[in-house]
Amino acid sequence: LIQSVFMLGASWFKSKNFIKTFLSIVVFWMLVGTITMLFGCFLFKEQLWSVFDNHGQALNICTNINSDNFESFIDNFILFMKILFYGVMAPVCWFGSWLKLKEVEVQDGI
């Protein structure tokens, strides 16, 4: 999997492609983390705000979440992310590399 990402970086960046690819990966995962955090805050808004009662006293958060539904949701989400990460990411990187190499090859051939 990691070879396909660095192959995409090598075909996309002309100089210092290893460093640029690494920095691109870091920025990408920071964006994914931020979007996931915002989505989680939006999705679990009631559970996050119901931690405190009207007087500002902390309540037990475990009483507000149905653990069976939450665990099945998390298990399905992890399975979905594994399928995306292992099954979709490498072919997408290969296809992007092929498109970029095809473009460069045509430009250099003329």
N, C-alpha and C positions, 0 to 999 in steps of 0.2 A: 504494500500500500504506500509506504513512504517513498519508494522509488518512483511511483507515478507522480507524486506531488513534486519531487525534485526534478523529474524529467519535464514537467510542465514549467517549472521555474527556469530551467536551463533553456528551454525553447522560447520562453517569453522575454527574459532579461538578457541583454547582450553582454554586459560586463558585470562582474561581481555577483553572479547569479546565485551562488550559495547563500551569501549574506542577505540579499534581497528576498530570496525565497523564504528564509528563516524569519525575517522580519514580517513578511506578508502573512505567514502562518500565525505569528504572534498577534498581529492586528486582527486577523480573521477570527481567532478564538476569543479575543477580547470583545469583538462585536457580537459574536454568538452568545457569550456570557451575559453581556448587557441586555440583549434582546430576551434571553431566557429569564433573567431576573425580572425584567419589566412584565413579561408574560405571566410569570409566577405570581408577582404582586397583584396583577389584575385578576388572575384566576382564583387566587386564595385570599381575596380582599376581606371577606367576611371572617375567615379564620384568623387573619392577622390582627384585625381591629377588635375582635371579640376576646382577645387575650386580657384586656383590661375592662373592669366594670366601670360604672359611672363615677366612682370616687377615685379612680386612678390606681386601684389595687390590682395587682397581677392575679389572674385566674389561671387554673390549670389548662394548658392548651390541649392536652390529650382528651379532655371531655368534649371538645368542640369538633373533633375530626372523627368520622367513622373510619376506623382503622382498616376494615376489610376492603372497602371501596378505594381507599387511598393507596393501600398496598397493591391492589390489582392495577390501579391507574399507573403507579410508578413502575411496576413490572412490565406493563405493556409499553410504556414510554421508553424504557431502557431497551426493550426488544426492537422497537421502531428505530431508535437511534443507532443500534448496532447494525441493523439492516442497511440504513442509510450510510453509515460509516464504512462498513466492509463491503457492501454490495454495490453501492452507487458511486462512491467517491472515486475509486480507481478508474472505472470506465469513463467517467466525466473528465478526469485529468488526462487520460489517454486521448480522448476525442479532442480536447482543447489543445494538446500538444500536436496532434496530427493537423488540426486546422492552422496552427501557427507555422508549423514546418512546411505545410503546403503553400502557404502564403509567401514565406521567405524563399522557398525553392522556386516559385514562379517569378518572383522579383529578381532573383539572382540569375535566372536562366535567360532573361530578355536582354 
